[in-house]
Amino acid sequence: MDAGVRLARSHRTNTKVAAVLKKRMQTTNERFARRVNEATTAQPTDPLAVMAASMDPRNWYSYAVDATQRSVLFWEALWQRGNNFVENTAQGLKPVLHFEYEMVLDGRTFERPVNYALLCITPPVGVTVDPALRPYIIIDPRAGHGPGIGGFKDDSQVGVALRAGHPVYFVIFFRDPEPGQTMLDVCHAEQEFVKKVRALHPDSAKPALIGNCQGGWAAMMLAASGPDDTGPIVINGAPMSYWGGAWSEGEGDNPMRYAGGMLGGSWLASLTADLGNGKFDGAHLVQNFENLNPANSLWDKFYHLFDKADTEPPRFLEFERWWGGYYLMNREEIEWITRNLFVGNKLWGGDVKSSSGSAFDLREIRSPIILFASMGDNITPPQQAFNWVADVYGSTEEIKARGQVIVGLLHENVGHLGIFVSGKVAKKEHAQIVSVLKTIEGLPPGLYGMAITETRGTGDEAEYEVEFREHRLEDITAR
């Protein structure tokens, strides 16, 4: 690429970024004006009534008592959050799983040790699993936080699979990486986990892989390097095409994907790892999430805690136990991720070899792939979750010729974490994915959209109808 082309490309990019920033500032001003208007119009419009209320000492007394009580509960919750952080850190940051479990394999004992382990989830009282049913293996994201968010509560990916009678296994990781471990070592260890699950359930179908966020592309690496051992793959909010996203479609401007270009690529991750003496602190990744919406990070969530001080602390503390636990990566791991995924897409381009020496080729996957994304996700927008299909497969005919079934499921508004944390999403989308997985395996090769329609059941619980609509890759790409 000559200098003239680079200059023109840089000018176009700068123009687009400037337009996006201008629009976002305009949106911010509009929201601020709306909030101010709501605050002012909510008060009595009669000046005499306002003055009379302000002069009544009983109102001042009631306000002072209420504010004092809320303040005590608010600061007690923050004090407890700090104590929880110290306690969790001292215990080595245990997984935040809601369920009991037992360890099946510890990757720290492998020939190439890694800080990963395979857990078997113990069914709660009243729930029975059938060892002959397809086992589920859930891989949580190693993106700054710790593991367990896929089984954070009873209504979760773990919960819906258990209640459907399936054995559930969970891939966790420990805070500190093993010296010298690489992402390829992690992939090899996860292959061993899958083989172990298959050995434990020889009469069942191949295990289903559930990958959340970063765990999604980890599951795809695992399936691409060992396609004969894995069953259907469900990846939730998983960034497979980091460069994908809208430039100018309202609030879907996906600001996180600008960071690499604006900051100059992958050097910042390398520098941070150097400053950490070869260790990259996951707190930096969490700070990236916080920077996406500073209003929420610095104000909204604390205001909500103060506003609901009598009911909100338990939920706040439970979530902060996960959100405030930071895990480490080796320099080699974060550099591998930034250079092979964030920048250049070398992984899916075939430039990266697995431990066996062959390139990771997503077209080698033979099991159905279910992609779950949300329009409300500003960390992994639908373009990043779906666009890799158009990059890897040349046409609809190629998808069919390779015998591949790819199913897309799109939520309208849930945020990134809600995709694999929300109880409502678990009871609807994840429960329906579990219930129709066998149907998906029976679909003819092709590209499908999955639609879930709620119908009112005989009791209080809602019932759902699932429909699969076939699409052509060329039509989707044109949009």
Helices and strands as residue ranges (DSSP letters): H 3-41, H 47-55, H 57-90, E 101-106, G 107-109, E 116-121, E 136-139, G 149-151, H 157-163, E 168-173, H 183-200, E 208-212, H 214-225, E 233-236, G 255-258, H 259-263, H 267-275, E 279-281, H 283-292, H 294-295, I 296-300, H 301-307, H 313-323, E 328-330, H 331-337, I 338-342, G 362-364, E 369-374, H 382-386, H 388-392, H 396-401, E 405-411, H 418-421, H 423-425, I 426-430, H 431-441, E 446-456, E 462-471, H 473-478
